[in-house]
């Protein structure tokens, strides 16, 4: 394996991964040496304060790099589209964290040929795809950066649902909506779930950002609902940032290609079973992303029926809409304050 220039180790250290060889190699795929030196020189100390949040740098910045301004501007635009640079009030700056770089760099197919197979293999890790559902031991009930939003058809008849936990209301409140390929699914290319890659719904400023760098396509509310409803045929979980205001993204996540799924906070609801309607077909057992459902013998009816473990159930609603016998419903089990006012993933 070829050695990586030390400058990429310095850049890796800037986003909190230490002098990581894997991250150094990822960055080396994203930026050539000339571009890497440009990134390392940011932020531009000579930039006019009046330039505001943008990708603009000064002529002096280009001169110090011994490059012409047009070349610098071209490099910055490319690195912005690749997800390495972001516009800030101090001008273009490198992604702040591992997670921010992961989401931005993996979501734009425009540069796939340039980045090459190694780029995606490095992000996916040496183990390749995730091969097992999250076990109860891996689930983290404490505060998480993400939270589950129940699939709307599972709660459509439930009284007491709040606007920020109903996909229909969340999307209605957005000025800009966009659809983007899922970075997680693109990094785990050897997967068996069959879930389409174009599955991340961006909203608000995140949508504007990804549209501008040609990573997302703008869609209407009606189109967004069609996309979300299409995923009802797959056992995928809706996840958002764990706060009341949904202002970044709505994910359609499957356990084989989402490392965040195991740590997502529960929704305010959980599933329950009507044992009279249940036919013990096992559809819900196979559908559950969290292994929260099993078949159990009910002495009162003298037969085996589905059982939901309330400690494990995350309230995603997948089993409710998948049940062919309409034997499952949702109930609210947590107060409104279960969902924090504010949260962050970057």
Buried (B, 14 or more C-beta within 10 A) or exposed (E): EEEBEEBBBBBBBBBEBEEBBEBBBBBBBBBEEEBBBBBBBBBBEBBEEEBEEEBBBBEEBBEEBEBEBEEBBEBBBBBBBBBBBBBBEBBBBBBBBBBBBBBBBBBBBEBEEEBEEEBBBBBBEEEEBBEEBBEEEEBEEEEBBBBBBBBBBBBBEBEEBEEBBBBBBBBEBBEBBBBBBBBBBBBBBEBEBEBBBBBBBBBBEBBBBBBEBEBBBBBEEEBBBEBBBEBBEBBBBBBBBBBBBBBBBBBBBBBBBBBBBBBBBBBBBBBBBBBEEBEBBEBBBEBBBBBBBBBBEBEEEEEBBBBBBEEBBBBBBBBBBBBEBEBBBBEBBEEEEBBBEEBEBB
